């Protein structure tokens, strides 16, 4: 299933907790290396976070806080745990 008919340059939406120092460190690390804009970062702590938004893959706040998640914005596939890092690192050219 496609996320939207809107063409996006981002390929992967990473859901993260901005109140977690380690999480924020990793997000900043990835953002600095994302020179082609392939990653989208969505803060679960944002008051406007909407799990029903297609790019958020239906991930409710509580689930997102238990384990890191990402949504492939081309296919809609939801990834979690270590698979998020593999996909993110691949997209910024770091390999795994």
N, C-alpha and C positions, 0 to 999 in steps of 0.2 A: 504494500500500500504506500502510496506517495503521501508525503506530509502536506503538500500544498501545490497549487499550480504556479505559485510565485517562484521564480528562479532565484535561488540564493547562492551566494558564493560559499557560504559556510557549509561544511559537510557533516560536522559532528557537534552536537550540543551537549556540553558537559554540565551536569547539575552539581553544584557544590555548596558548601556551608561556609559563608564568609566569617562566621564567628569561630571557626576552627583554624588556629594559626598554621598547622601543618597543611591543611587543605588549601588555605590561601597562598602559602608558599609555593605549592605545586602549581596552582592555577596561574600565579604570576610568572613562574618559570616557563610554563607552556605558552602563555600570552606573549612573552618576549620573543619566543622562537617562532611564533605563528606569523611569519612575514607575508604569507599569501592569503591570510584571512580564512583559513579552512575551519577554524574552531569558533564556536559560539559558547559563551560562558553564561550560565544562568544561576543566579544566587537563590537558593531555597529560602533564605532569610528575607528576601525582598517581599515587602507587604503585598506587592502586586503579583507574586508568583501564582500561576494558575496551572494546576496539574492537568486540567482539561484542554489546555492549549496543545495543539498537535505536536509542536516542537518539544514539548515536555513529556511526551510519551505516556501520559496517564500516571506518572509517578507522584504519588501523594507525599506530602511533607515528611511524615513519619517514616515511610519506606526509604525516601531519599536520604534521611539522616542516619539510617542504619548502615548503608553501604553506598559508595559512589555509583552513580549511574550516568549513562550518556545515551543519546538517541542519534542514530544515523539519520540525518535529515534527507537523505535520498530514498531510503527504503522504509524508514519508520521503525527499524529494528532497535530494540532496547538492549543495551549492554550494561553489565554491572561488574563491580569488583576489578580484578586485574585486567580484564578484557578492555575496560575503559582506557587504561594507560597504554596498552599495546596499540589500540586504534589511534589515540591522540598522538603518541610518539611517532607512529608511522606517518601521520598527516603533517607533522612539522619537520619531517626528515631526519629524525633521530634514530629510527629503527628500534628494534627490540632485542 
